[in-house]
């Protein structure tokens, strides 16, 4: 497995998919459909999915691939695979709020070992290198040239004044109740996998998710956070969140800087 090649490929594919998504986003005239689970999907999701999945299968034919838009076709027993959410934060995309991302991750033995999270409307790209260390790429995010890579790391949190990031579209009463267990100085709202990245850069200390997510929603963000020194654990017992679960469904989880003293549910 050539991790340098994987780094180069997932970076380029995220940027290319972001360009295709932004063409549709900036037109502001696109159809919205409902999938069988009643979640929304747009042509941007489908175009980005087709682009990424075709390229990954061509470049790495021996590594299984899971994508959100093709999830019903997957029957995966392996613990090493690519997992893709071509447009995470579709609701943010539909409402023209900008907090959507392209997520591509490589899971090795159940752990998200490499990943890229690209937010084209925000101009932010986060990626792990071949050693699993996370960076934010600064600059214009060109396909043909890698910009300045700034290594990122989690915060040294102040337990008397934590910064908590939570979902814009999926903030449940249970999540609010859990946040209230902490001494919170500030609360930040963000969409999509950007929440993981805000913890990874030290812009937030804690991201609890007491609500349904799927593995493609979280894998790339978890890889970025882990590569910045952070962790993602199950909400119930604080064991690491792993991948390759039945139907790719996650339990509730907590993403944080290791300096945060986690409270029990």
TORDO-223695 format. One record per residue (C-alpha): x, y, z; residue in one letter. Coordinates in steps of 0.25 Angstrom, whole numbers, plus 5000, padded with zeros to 4 digits. Layout:
XYZa
...
# end
This chain:
500050005000x
500650134995x
500250235005x
500950354998x
500150314985x
498850314994x
499150445000x
499350504986x
498150444980x
497150474991x
497550614992x
497350634977x
496050564977x
495550654988x
495850774981x
495350734968x
494050684974x
493950824981x
494050894968x
492950814962x
492050834975x
492350984975x
491951004960x
490550944964x
490551024978x
490851154971x
489751134960x
488751134972x
487751054963x
487750904966x
486750794969x
486650734983x
486250584984x
485950494996x
486650364997x
485950245003x
486250285017x
485650425015x
487050495015x
487250595003x
488150574992x
488550664980x
489250654967x
490450704973x
490550584983x
490350494971x
491350564962x
492450564973x
492150424977x
492350374962x
493650454961x
494250404973x
493850264973x
494250244958x
495650304961x
495850224974x
495450094968x
496450114956x
497650164964x
497450054976x
496649934970x
497049844981x
496549934993x
495049924995x
494250054994x
492950095002x
492250224998x
490950285004x
490250294990x
490550144987x
490350095001x
489250004998x
490149924989x
491249894999x
491449765006x
492749785013x
493449685022x
494849755021x
495449845032x
496249925022x
495550005012x
495350145006x
494050215011x
493550345004x
492450445007x
492450524994x
491650645000x
491550645015x
490550745020x
489550735009x
488550825017x
489650935018x
489850925003x
488350935000x
488151055009x
489451115003x
490051125017x
491451075012x
491750985023x
491850855014x
493050775012x
493650665003x
494150545011x
495050435007x
495750335017x
496550215017x
496150115028x
497250015032x
496849905042x
495649985046x
496350115049x
496250235040x
497750245037x
497750355026x
496750455022x
496450585015x
495350685018x
495150795008x
494150905010x
494150974996x
493151095000x
494051125012x
495351105005x
495851015016x
496550875014x
497050785024x
497850655021x
498750555028x
500050515021x
500650385019x
501050375033x
499650405039x
500050545043x
498950655040x
499150785033x
498350905028x
498750935014x
498751085012x
498551154999x
497751134987x
497650984987x
498150954973x
498050814967x
499450834961x
500250884973x
500150864988x
500050984996x
500751025009x
500450915019x
500250965033x
500350855044x
499150855053x
498950815067x
497850805078x
497650905089x
498150895103x
496750925109x
496351005121x
495350915128x
494751045134x
494451095121x
494350995109x
493951035095x
492950935090x
492550915075x
491250855071x
490350825059x
489550935052x
488550845047x
488550725057x
488650785071x
487750695079x
487250715093x
488150605098x
489350675092x
488950805099x
488850725113x
490150665111x
490850795108x
490250855121x
491150755129x
492350835125x
492750975129x
492651045115x
493251175112x
492751175097x
491851095088x
492151095073x
491251045062x
491750975050x
491250875039x
491750745034x
493150685037x
493650825040x
493350805054x
494450705055x
495450795048x
495150915058x
495550825069x
496750775062x
497250925060x
496950955074x
495851055071x
494950965079x
495150865090x
493950775090x
492950715080x
491950625085x
490950555076x
489750495082x
489050465069x
489050365057x
490250375048x
490850275038x
492350245036x
492450325024x
492050445032x
493150435042x
494350355036x
495150465029x
494850565041x
495350455051x
496650435043x
496950585043x
496650595058x
497450475062x
498650525053x
498550655061x
498650585074x
497150575077x
496250455079x
494850405076x
494150315086x
492850245088x
491850325096x
491450205105x
492750145109x
493850245104x
494450135096x
495050175082x
494150185071x
494450085060x
493950055046x
493449935038x
492149925047x
490849865042x
490149955032x
491250055035x
490450115046x
491250195057x
490850195072x
490750325079x
492150385080x
493050495086x
494150565079x
495150645087x
496550685091x
497150575101x
497250685111x
495750695113x
495250615125x
494050535119x
492750535127x
491950405127x
490650405119x
# end
